[in-house]
Structures are given as C-alpha cells and as structure tokens.
Amino acid sequence: MLPDMSVFTPGQVVEETGFSLDTLRYYERIGLLEPVGRNAAGQRRFTQDDIGWLGMVRCLRDTGMPIAEMLRFAELVRAGEHTIPDRIALLEAHDRRVEAQVANLREKQTAIRNKIGYYRAVSC
C-alpha cells in the first residue's frame, strides 16, 4: 500500500498496480489513462486519483474486458454523471461474461477434483 502522498513516481505506481512502465505509457497514449502530470524536470507524477483509476483498469483487464470496452468505459466516466446508466449497462454486460467464465472454471474444477478422487481411490 502506498503511503499517503499527493504525488507518486512511476516506480511507485508500477509497484502498486503491477502494470509495467510501458503499459502505463501505452494507457496514457491511447487515452485509457488521462494525461499524467509532470514535475518541473518533466518527470511523470501520478496522483491518488490516477492510482485509483488504474486499480479499476486492473480489475477490468484481469477479468478479460477488451481494451476497446475499457476505453468506452473511460469515455463514459469522463463524460459525467449523466452517463451512469450507460456505465451500469457496460459493467453489467461484463459481469455476465465474468460469471460465465467462473461457471466454466467451476465445471473444470469439478472434473479435476473427480480425477483427484479417482486417483486417491485407486492408490490405496
């Protein structure tokens, strides 16, 4: 967990989010991450808001949301409160896909556990 600071270095953000520097630059370039502020020397300085947003991006990415959908979500968030119904719809659709993935994994886990049970039974 990052200390309570107003700005963070790219290294601290990499450590906190697990994104590489290249990924952070890419996300900024494509507009998934808003332009990052810079100090007087021109070095990137991230805010707590940036880190919070990257946490949401990490969640969406880790659950398989395509970049195009993440960009759409970012666009909706930046457009303001009137887009909340659209954000809900986008996230609900993604949640349904995640739920289907979880169900699929549960089926496969059941097969694995059955095989473990079989091997334990025949090894006695």
HUMOWO-V477694 format. One record per residue. RES is the residue in one letter. D_CENTER is the distance of its C-alpha to the mean C-alpha in whole Angstrom. Layout:
[[RES/D_CENTER] [RES/D_CENTER]]
//
This chain:
[[M/17] [L/18] [P/21] [D/22] [M/22] [S/22] [V/21] [F/19] [T/20] [P/17] [G/18] [Q/17] [V/14] [V/13] [E/15] [E/12] [T/9] [G/10] [F/10] [S/13] [L/15] [D/16] [T/12] [L/12] [R/15] [Y/14] [Y/12] [E/15] [R/17] [I/16] [G/15] [L/11] [L/12] [E/15] [P/18] [V/18] [G/21] [R/24] [N/26] [A/30] [A/30] [G/27] [Q/24] [R/21] [R/20] [F/17] [T/17] [Q/16] [D/15] [D/13] [I/11] [G/10] [W/9] [L/7] [G/6] [M/5] [V/3] [R/2] [C/3] [L/4] [R/4] [D/5] [T/7] [G/9] [M/8] [P/11] [I/10] [A/13] [E/12] [M/9] [L/12] [R/14] [F/12] [A/12] [E/16] [L/16] [V/15] [R/17] [A/20] [G/21] [E/22] [H/23] [T/20] [I/19] [P/21] [D/19] [R/16] [I/17] [A/18] [L/15] [L/13] [E/16] [A/16] [H/12] [D/13] [R/17] [R/15] [V/13] [E/16] [A/18] [Q/16] [V/17] [A/21] [N/21] [L/20] [R/22] [E/25] [K/25] [Q/25] [T/28] [A/29] [I/29] [R/30] [N/33] [K/34] [I/33] [G/36] [Y/38] [Y/38] [R/39] [A/42] [V/43] [S/43] [C/45]]
//
